[in-house]
Amino acid sequence: MRQDTEARTIADEVRCTECDTPARGPATSWRAYLTGGFDGEPVEVVVYCPACALRELGPAPAQLS
């Protein structure tokens, strides 16, 4: 059974979930994750600036070596 989904644009700029800093130019070192989608929760995208991503999530997988 196919579930219908709706894509919505909420903002026209990328902002950090933690500190609310907007991305300036390309957000190449920023990290984004999908959350939710279980038990009827909506799927959301959370975005972290490089400083908050390191503090909250640790090094990016490419930085582990």
Backbone torsions as a table, in degrees:
resi	resn	phi	psi	omega
1	MET	NA	130.8	-179.4
2	ARG	-89.6	131.9	176.6
3	GLN	-98.0	127.4	178.3
4	ASP	-74.0	136.9	177.6
5	THR	-124.0	157.0	-179.7
6	GLU	-126.9	126.0	175.7
7	ALA	-90.1	132.3	178.8
8	ARG	-127.4	142.8	172.3
9	THR	-98.3	120.5	-177.6
10	ILE	-99.4	-36.2	179.7
11	ALA	-140.6	158.1	-179.2
12	ASP	-103.3	12.9	175.6
13	GLU	-140.9	154.9	178.8
14	VAL	-86.5	128.5	178.7
15	ARG	-131.0	145.7	179.0
16	CYS	-68.7	134.4	178.4
17	THR	-62.7	-35.0	-175.6
18	GLU	-84.6	-53.9	-171.5
19	CYS	-106.6	-4.9	177.7
20	ASP	66.9	16.6	177.4
21	THR	-72.4	132.6	176.6
22	PRO	-80.7	148.8	175.2
23	ALA	-73.3	136.8	176.0
24	ARG	-107.8	118.5	-177.5
25	GLY	72.6	-156.8	179.2
26	PRO	-66.1	135.7	-179.3
27	ALA	-92.8	55.6	-171.7
28	THR	-66.7	-31.5	-179.1
29	SER	-101.7	10.6	176.6
30	TRP	-82.2	159.7	179.7
31	ARG	-124.4	137.7	-180.0
32	ALA	-127.8	142.3	-178.2
33	TYR	-136.5	148.6	171.1
34	LEU	-90.3	135.7	176.7
35	THR	-129.4	166.1	177.3
36	GLY	79.6	-157.8	179.6
37	GLY	88.2	2.3	179.8
38	PHE	-113.0	146.1	177.1
39	ASP	50.9	40.8	176.0
40	GLY	81.9	1.5	177.5
41	GLU	-70.3	145.0	175.1
42	PRO	-72.2	151.4	174.9
43	VAL	-80.5	133.3	179.5
44	GLU	-129.6	155.8	173.6
45	VAL	-106.0	126.5	174.1
46	VAL	-112.2	138.6	-174.3
47	VAL	-125.1	136.7	-180.0
48	TYR	-123.3	134.7	171.3
49	CYS	-68.5	165.5	-177.1
50	PRO	-57.1	-42.2	-178.3
51	ALA	-66.1	-46.1	-179.8
52	CYS	-69.2	-36.9	178.3
53	ALA	-61.8	-44.0	179.6
54	LEU	-64.4	-44.4	-179.1
55	ARG	-67.2	-44.9	-173.7
56	GLU	-84.4	-32.8	-170.4
57	LEU	-121.2	-8.1	-177.6
58	GLY	83.9	-174.8	-179.4
59	PRO	-62.9	148.7	174.8
60	ALA	-65.9	152.6	-178.4
61	PRO	-50.2	-37.2	-180.0
62	ALA	-69.5	-20.5	-177.7
63	GLN	-92.2	-0.6	-175.6
64	LEU	-75.0	-23.9	-176.6
65	SER	-83.5	NA	NA
